[in-house]
Amino acid sequence: MGRRPGHAQGNRRSALSGKIPENSGTGTRLVNAGRREEWTGPVVNPPIWRASTHLYANEADRKAAQGNNADGQFYYGRRGAPTQWALCEALTQIEPGAFGTVIYPSGTAAIVQALMAVLRPGDVLLVTDNAYEPTRNIASGILKRFGVEPRYFDPLDVEGFAGKFCERTKAVMLESPGSLTMEVQDVPALAAIARDKGAVTLLDNTWASPLGFPALERGCDISLMSLTKHVSGHSDVMMGSASARDERLYRRLRRTAQQMGNVVSPDDAALMLRGLRTMQVRLDREAETAGEIATWLESRQEVAHVLCPILPGFPGHALWKRDFTGGCGLLSFVLKGGTEAGRAAFVDALELFGIGYSWGGFESLVIPFDPADIRSATPWPPASWNNEDRLGVRLSIGLEDPADLIADLSRAFAAMESV
């Protein structure tokens, strides 16, 4: 069969095709990434290759394929075909400094399998205290059952971070900004400390994506994304990814994914490729609207705190401005006092915001949150706040007109006040 377009879970780093110069801008890369001619043929997009079985021309061909575990080598459906390989290569090409990318059926699958790739029984994993709740569940659940000890740390305590390490600490899990409370971590400083201590740094980079924060160039070893969010952009498919900065880590990610029977549907991969092409324009629009809504929320008497890194007055804004080149539509706010019944009335009164856990789609969403129960190293609310200001609301801003979203939020505040 020869060397042709292997593995639904990853791809080797390769040079950009001739149509994408090395100094191309983000938009140009998003449009052209992963569109090798041998994978697309005469059409614009890679066709959807549905196949569990790959056939060989002869026995010699089959034996040759066994020893070539790489994307571009047909072997068996679990290792993918051109549709999945094109997505992996596209994700590698938009992640500055990436050697290769592995894809997974969900963002949570990406987190757990990436952590399992770098940890062994007896190891210690440091986890930022503002982590996505499923990340905490992974650390304190399956990893702990397999002999890994999770330890949580203050996401903003750079000075005390080195003291959290011991000889068994092998990995650090970061998330910046936190997807509920939006703390912006000093990722370059934390990653540098981890590297000095011999630990692997993983970052959940779903909020900004590599378009807004080049995690590997900022010192991380593995950059994780829930592709379900911004890459899909249409709330109709789930997937996750892990991009590694070097070949050694990439091989560990790939091997673990294969040993766990990881499979991504070619139909889902095609949907992700479609969403990827418009990702930049969607992120720009959502971030612009989110900034406008965050500013408006600051003026509301019902709001105690607006948690949005884009805002100049936000405590993490200086770090965001230093390290990030973009944002997204995800932000939170905390009610000034109030009751759970009032917050429920606010959420229920919204008409343009669906009540749902995800984010990054074309539609706006809302969810109430109370992080006190999922904190172990830092308090909620923070010690500097009024203790009565604790009820949170998270908004995912979509592509609706900003004025309509603000009017909807205004009506919801009125409904809250009537309770």
N, C-alpha and C positions, 0 to 999 in steps of 0.2 A: 504493500500500500504506500510505502514511502512516508516521509514526514509531512503531515498535513495538519490543517487547523485542528488537546486533551483536557480536561478536567473541569467539571462544573464548579470547582472550588478554587481555582487559582490560575495564574499565568506567570511566566517568566517575564522579567522586564525586557522590553525590546525598544529599538529606536522608533521614533515616530515615522509614519509614512512620509513620502516625499511631499505630500500636499500640506503637511503641518510643519512649518519651520520651527526650529527649537525655541525661538524667541516669540512665538505666537502668543496672543492674548488669550484670556480665559474663554471668551466666547468662541473663538476659533477652535480651541482645543475641544470644547464641549460638542461642537458640531461634528468634528471629524474623528474624535477619539474612538478607537476600536473598529474603525471601518477599513480594515485591510481588504485589498482587492480579492485575495484568495478566499476570504470569508463572505464577502458581499456578492461577488460576481458582478453581473452587469446592473444590479439594482442598488438603490440608495442604502437600504438597511440590511443587516445580516438576516437571511431567511431563518425561519424557526425550524430547527432540526429536532424532530421528535423521534427518539430511538432509544430503546433499552439495549439493543444488540448492534454491535459493529462487526461487519464481515471483513474477512481477510482474503487476499488474493491467493495465498498459499501458506503452507506451514512455516516456511522461512519468514514470511511477512509477520505472522502471528508471534513468533519467537522474538523478532526484532522489536515489536511493539511492547513486549513485556519489560524490556530493559529501558524503555524510554518514557518515564513517568513525567510528562510535561504537556502543557497545553500546546495544541498543534499536532498531537499524536492521538489518533483514534485508538481506542482500546476497548472500552465498555461504557455503556450509558451513564454509569455513575460518575465517570470522569468527564462527562460533558461532550460537547460538540461546538461548532463555530458560534452558535448563539450565545452560549455561556462564556466561551473564551473571549468573544468580542467585548462583553460587558466587563470581564475581569481586566482586560487590557485597557479599556477606556477608564476604569477607575484608577488604575495604576498611572495612566498618563495625566490625570488631573490632580494627582496627589504628589506634590513636589518632594523629591527625594525617595520615592518608593521604589523598591526592587520588584515587588509583586503583590498581588491582591488575591485573597481567598473570599469566596462568597458563601452565604449560609441562608437557610430558609427564613430566618428572622433576625432582628437586631439582638435579641436575647441569646439566640443560638450563637451569634458571632462572639458575644462577650464570654459565654461559658466555655466555648471551645478554644478561644484564644487564651483564656486563663489556664485551661487544662493543658495547653501546649507548652506553657512556660513554667508550670508548677509541678512539684512532686510531693508525695506524702512527707510530712515533717516540715515543709516550708512554711514561712510566714508571708501573708499577703497584706500589704497596707492599702486600705480603702478610704478614699476621701469621704467625709461624713455627709456630704451633700449629694451622694451618688443616687442615681435612678434606683427606685425601690427594687426592681427585679435584679439589679446588680448586687444589692445588699442581700437579697434572698439567695442568690447564687453563692456569694461568699460565705454566708452563715448556714447555708443548706448543703447543697451537693459537694462543694469543695471541702467544707468542714467534715462531712461524712467520709470523705476520701483522705482525711488526714492533714488538710491544709488549715492553718490557723489564721483567721481574719482578725486584723486589728484596725480600728478606725481612728482617723486623725482629723484635726481641725483643718479645713481646706485653705484657710487664710494664714496659718501659722508657719511661715517659712523658716523663721529663726529656730523654732523647736522641732522642725521636721527631721533633721539628722539624728536627733535623739530617739526617734521612733524605731530606728533600725537595730537589728541584732544580726548575729552571724547566720541566722536562718532566713532572713528576709530576702526573698528572691524576686518579688514583683511589687509594683505600685500601680494602683488603679485610680486614675484621675477623671474628673468630669468638669469641664469649664466652658461656659457657665453651667451651674447646676440647673437641671431642667425643671425644677420647681422654684427654688429660692435664688437662683441666678448668681451665686457667688462666682466671681472671676478669679481663678487661681493664677499665681505667677508660675505658669507651666515651665518656662525655660529654667527658672531657678530650681524648682522641685525636680525636674528631670535631670539637671546637672548633679544634684545631690544624690539622686538615685543611681546615676551612672557611676559616681565615685564610690558608692557602696556596693557596686556589682549587681544591682537589681535592674530588671526590665521595667520600663515605664510604658503603660498602656493608657490611652486617652479615649474616652467616649467623646468623639468630636461631632456628634450629630447636630448640635445647635448651630454651629458655624459652618460645618463641612470644610473640606480643603479649600473651597473658594473663599472662605472668610478667615480661616486659620490653618496655615500649613504646619500641621502638628509635627511631622517628621523633621522638618527644617528647624522647628523650635526645640528639638531635643528629644522628642518621644521616640520610642522604638517601634510601637505598633499603634496605628490610628484606626479606631473603630467607628463605624457608622450604622445607624438603623436606616437602611435605604428606603424603608417603608415611608419615611418622612419626606425630606426634600427631593431626593432623587426620583422617587415615584411621582410625588406631587399631585396624585389624583385619587388617593385613598382607596385604591383598588388592588393592591398587591403588597405582600410582605416579604422582606429580605434584609440581610445584614451583610457587612463586609469588614474585613481586617486587612489593612495594608501594612507591610513590613518594610523597614528601612534597609535590611540587608538580607543576603541569601540564606544565611543560617537560620534566622528567625522565620523567614518565609517557608523554608523546608519543614520546620517544626509545625507551623500552622497547617500547611498542606497535608502533612503526614497524619496529624491528629484528625483533621476533617475527614480524610479518607478512612481511617480506622474506625471512626464513629459512624460511617455509612452516610455521610453528609451528601444530600442531593438537592439541587435547585432546578426547578422546572424550566425548560427552554422558553415556554410561553411567558413565564414570569420574568425571565431575563430579557425577553424582547420588550415587555412593558417598561422595565427599568431603563433600557436603552432609549426608549421613546421619551420617557420623562427627563432623562439626563440632558437631552438636547436643549430644553427650555429652562433648565434649572436656574441659570444666572438671572434671567429676566424675572422669573417668579420671586426669587430671593430678594432682588432689588426692590420690587414693588411691595412685597410683604414687609420688608424692613422699613421702608419709607412710611408705610401706613402705621406700622407698630410705633415708630417714633412719634408720629402725630397723635396717636391715641394715648401713648404714655404721657406725653406733655399735657394732654387734656385731663387725664386721670389725676395728675398732680394738683390740678386746680379744684378737684372735688372735695368737699368737706367730709364726705363719707370715707375717704381714703386716707390711711395713716402713712403708708409707704408704697411707692411704686418700684418694683424690682425689674429693672430693665437696663442692661449694660450700656445701651445706646444713649441713655440720658446723661447729660453732663453732670448732674448732681448725684448720680448713683455712686456709692462707695467704690465700686470696681471699674468705674469709667476710665480712669487713667491707665490702668493695665489693659483694658479693652482697646483703647486708642493706640497704645504702644504696640500691641502684639497682633491685633486683628485688622483685617482689611474689609470686613463686612459683617453683617448680622443676619437676623431672620425675623420672623413674625411672632416668636414665642416670648411672652412676658408675663409677669405676675403682679398682683397688688394685694395689699393687706388692708382689711377693713379697720376703720377706727372704732374700736370697741365692737358693738354689734352682737347679734345672737346667731346661732345656727339656723334658727327659723327665718331670720331676716336674710341671711345669705342664701338659703334655699329659695326664698321668694325672688331674690335678685336673679338667680340662675334660671328659675322657671319662667320668669317674665321675658327672657331674651328670645327673640324670634329669628335673628340672623345667625346666632351662635348655636350650633348643635352641642349637645352634652355628650362628650366623648373623650376617651383617654389619649388618642393619638394627636398628631399635629403635623404641620408641614404640607398639608394638602391645599387644594384650591379654595376650600371652604373654611370659614371661621368656626372655632370650637371653644368651649368653656368647660372647666372642671374645678370644683372646690378642692382645696387641699389643706391638710393639717399635718405638718411634718414632725410634730413633737414625738410621735410614736416611732419614727424611723430615724431618730438621732441618738447617738451614743457617746460622741466625743464633744459635741457642742450643744448648747441649749436652744430651744425654740419656745417663745420668741427670744432673740438675742438680748443679752443683759442690758444693753443700752436703750432698748425700747420700753414703752409702756407695756406692762404685762397683760393688759386687756386687749392689746392690738395683736391678735394671734390668728384670726381667721383669714385664710388665703384664698384667692381666686386666680386661676391661671387661664390666660387667653392665648389661643393660637389664631393669629390674624391671617386671613385668607386674601382673596383677590377682589372682594367686594369694594364698593366705593367707601372711602373713609367716612364721609359725612353720614352715610346710612348706618355704619357700624356705631358711630358716636351717638346718633339718635337712638339706636336700639339700647345702648348702654345707659343712656340718660333715662329712658323709660324704665329700665330695670332698677335703677337707683330709686326712682319714685315708688316703684312697687315694694322695694325693700323698706322704705321709710313708712309705708302704710301698715306694716306688720307690727 
